[in-house]
Each structure stands twice: as structure tokens, then as C-alpha cells.
Amino acid sequence: MGYRSELKLIALGDTAIKFLMLLDGESRKTLEEGAEFTLTDTELYIHIRDWKWYDGYTVVDDVNHTIWEITHDNPDAEIGMIRVGEETTDVEEYGNVGLVNLYTETSIARY
């Protein structure tokens, strides 16, 4: 099965369009087919559940690089992504999660 992650990415306004324009076509297709992918006039929302998210995978590298490229050019760009792994301490933030109101929360569940 391997190590799995959950991710949420939000990009607002022109940043959403820029993200999609910079993202490789095959990576966009993979996201559209394998994730909850919503694009409105004001927002891009991507929710990925139960994916193997490893550096070196094409779509992973492309998404990470695209977020870096956007925020490198504009430190206040309205784009953010959070990845949560299977371990409780495995949480990574990319971009400007606070600007897009994206955050993690902890809860207790019974299996």
C-alpha cells in the first residue's frame, strides 16, 4: 500500500489561473481525474485523498515547483497547500496558507 498523504490546495483569483497555466498538462489531467478539483471564477480548490505523494513523482514535483515559482515571483501570492501524512508530525505547508484561509486541525477519532 505504501505511505499515503492527504492534500488541499487553494489558489484565489488570478493566481488560480497562473497556477493552471504554469502546471504541466499531464499533471493537470492527473489532478482533475484523481482528486476533487473545482475551478470557479474566484477560486481553484484541489483536495487529494490517499495519494502516494513522494518527491520524484512527476505530478508532485510539478505541483511543488509551480507553487514555488508563483510565490518566488510574488511573496504575497494567494496560493497555499497543506500536505498531511500518516504520521502525526508529518505536516507540510507550501505557499501562503494563511492568505487562503487554509489550516490544519487536530481531532480524535475512534476506529
C-alpha positions as CSV (number, residue, x, y, z in Angstrom):
1,M,0.0,0.0,0.0
2,G,2.7,2.5,0.9
3,Y,2.8,5.8,2.7
4,R,-0.3,7.9,1.9
5,S,-1.0,11.6,2.2
6,E,-3.9,14.0,2.1
7,L,-3.5,17.4,0.5
8,K,-5.6,20.6,0.0
9,L,-4.5,23.3,-2.3
10,I,-6.3,26.7,-2.7
11,A,-5.5,29.4,-5.2
12,L,-7.5,32.6,-5.5
13,G,-8.2,35.0,-8.4
14,D,-5.5,35.5,-11.0
15,T,-3.2,33.2,-9.0
16,A,-5.5,30.3,-9.7
17,I,-5.3,30.9,-13.5
18,K,-1.5,31.4,-13.3
19,F,-1.1,28.1,-11.4
20,L,-3.1,26.2,-14.1
21,M,-1.2,27.9,-16.9
22,L,2.2,27.0,-15.4
23,L,1.2,23.5,-14.4
24,D,2.2,20.8,-16.9
25,G,-0.7,19.5,-18.9
26,E,-0.3,15.9,-17.8
27,S,-0.1,16.9,-14.2
28,R,-3.3,18.9,-14.5
29,K,-5.0,15.9,-16.1
30,T,-3.9,13.6,-13.3
31,L,-5.2,16.1,-10.7
32,E,-8.5,16.6,-12.5
33,E,-9.0,12.8,-12.8
34,G,-7.7,11.7,-9.4
35,A,-8.7,14.5,-7.0
36,E,-11.6,16.7,-6.0
37,F,-10.9,19.5,-8.5
38,T,-13.0,22.6,-8.5
39,L,-12.4,25.8,-10.5
40,T,-14.7,28.8,-10.2
41,D,-14.4,32.4,-11.2
42,T,-12.7,33.2,-7.9
43,E,-11.0,30.0,-6.7
44,L,-9.2,26.8,-7.5
45,Y,-9.7,24.1,-4.9
46,I,-7.9,20.7,-5.1
47,H,-8.4,18.1,-2.4
48,I,-6.4,14.9,-2.7
49,R,-7.1,11.9,-0.5
50,D,-5.0,8.8,-0.1
51,W,-2.2,9.5,-2.6
52,K,1.4,8.5,-2.6
53,W,3.0,11.9,-2.5
54,Y,6.7,11.5,-2.9
55,D,9.4,13.8,-4.3
56,G,10.5,12.4,-7.6
57,Y,6.9,11.7,-8.8
58,T,6.2,13.9,-11.8
59,V,2.9,15.4,-10.6
60,V,4.4,16.0,-7.1
61,D,7.5,17.8,-8.4
62,D,5.4,19.8,-10.9
63,V,2.9,21.0,-8.2
64,N,5.6,21.8,-5.7
65,H,7.7,23.7,-8.3
66,T,4.7,25.6,-9.6
67,I,3.7,26.8,-6.1
68,W,7.4,27.8,-5.5
69,E,7.6,29.6,-8.8
70,I,4.4,31.6,-8.1
71,T,5.4,32.6,-4.6
72,H,9.0,33.3,-5.5
73,D,7.9,35.8,-8.1
74,N,5.2,37.2,-5.7
75,P,5.7,36.5,-2.0
76,D,2.1,37.6,-1.3
77,A,0.5,35.4,-4.0
78,E,-2.8,33.9,-2.9
79,I,-1.9,30.2,-3.1
80,G,-1.4,27.7,-0.4
81,M,-1.2,23.9,0.1
82,I,-1.0,21.7,3.1
83,R,0.0,18.0,3.0
84,V,-0.7,15.7,5.9
85,G,1.0,12.3,6.0
86,E,0.1,9.2,8.1
87,E,2.4,10.2,11.0
88,T,1.0,12.8,13.4
89,T,4.1,15.1,12.9
90,D,4.1,14.8,9.1
91,V,2.5,18.1,8.1
92,E,4.0,20.4,5.4
93,E,2.8,23.8,4.3
94,Y,3.5,25.3,0.9
95,G,2.9,28.8,-0.3
96,N,0.8,31.2,1.7
97,V,-1.7,29.0,3.6
98,G,-2.8,31.9,5.8
99,L,-3.8,34.1,2.9
100,V,-6.2,31.5,1.5
101,N,-7.6,30.5,5.0
102,L,-6.1,27.0,4.9
103,Y,-5.1,25.4,8.2
104,T,-4.9,22.1,9.9
105,E,-6.8,21.0,13.0
106,T,-6.4,18.0,15.3
107,S,-9.2,15.7,16.3
108,I,-9.6,12.3,17.9
109,A,-11.5,9.6,16.1
110,R,-12.4,6.0,17.1
111,Y,-11.7,3.4,14.5
